[in-house]
Amino acid sequence: KQYQSLFLQMFITRNIWSVNAGAGGNFVNLRNIAIGDSALNTANNSGTYGNIGIGFNVLRTLNGVSNYHNTVIGTSAASSTGWNNSNIYGNTVLGALSFDGTKGGTNYHNVIIGYQTARGNWAANASYNLAIGVGALNGNVSSSYLTAVGTEALKSNTSGTNNTAVGNSALGGVTTNGDNTALGINAGGVGDILQTVS
């Protein structure tokens, strides 16, 4: 009977939920897909739609206005309480325990790939960022247009904007400087002199 009821809810609401996932059993017409215990567990706001959450605790608090088209895969990825703020959309997250800090709202078009990647608390308007690699972009980010590719690349960046780091620990010491480009292992790391180019 439990699975018959689940199938009926899927048919009526155009949502796909696994057992113990999806709005705590509150189903509305949101076109979300939730697979995993507590995935998308509070998504019962009409502005939260078109999301895909696969994994334990994934997107468990996503429930704000205009929170849509997020794709998150990985145990406890994007699982913090901050995901109930508004205008969090178009984010792609792949990796366990990634992008799991709080979000200030208006965080969009970020791509996060890797285990424990981009775990800091992100302020409002931190958008258009790319982080690929274990521990990349792990600071409390308040800026945009960051590219971090490599283990712990841009790991401490907070308010620095327009930084591009490719290589393990590249620009690992940057916090507030912006407009930097570093290519190679430890390039622009702690102790290096970095110059902001206007």
NORNOR-V928224 format. One line per field, one symbol per residue. ss: DSSP state (A for helix, B for strand, O for the rest). burial: I if it has 9 or more other ideal C-beta (glycine too) atoms within 8 Angstrom, else O. A space follows every 10 residues. Layout:
ss=???
burial=???
This chain:
ss=OAAAAAAAAA AAAOOBBOOO OOAAAOOOOO OOBBBOOOOO OOOOOOOBBO OBBBOOOOOO OOOOOOBBOO BBBOOOOOOO AAAAOOOBBO OBBBOOOOOO OOBOOOBBOO BBBOOOOOOO OBOOOOOOOB BBOOOOOOOO OOOOOOBBBO OOOOOOOOOO OOOBBBOOOO OOOOOOOOOO BBBOOOOOOO OOOOOOOO
burial=OOOOOIOOII OOIOIOIIOO IIIOOOIIOI OIIIIIOIII IIIIIOIIIO IIIIIIIIII IIIIOIIIOI IIIIIIIIII OIIIIIIIIO IIIIIIIIII IIIIIIIIOI IIIIOIIIII IIIOIIIOII IIIIIIIIII IIIIOIIIII IIIIIIIIII IIIIIIIIII IIIIIOIIII OIOOOIIIIO OOOIOOOO
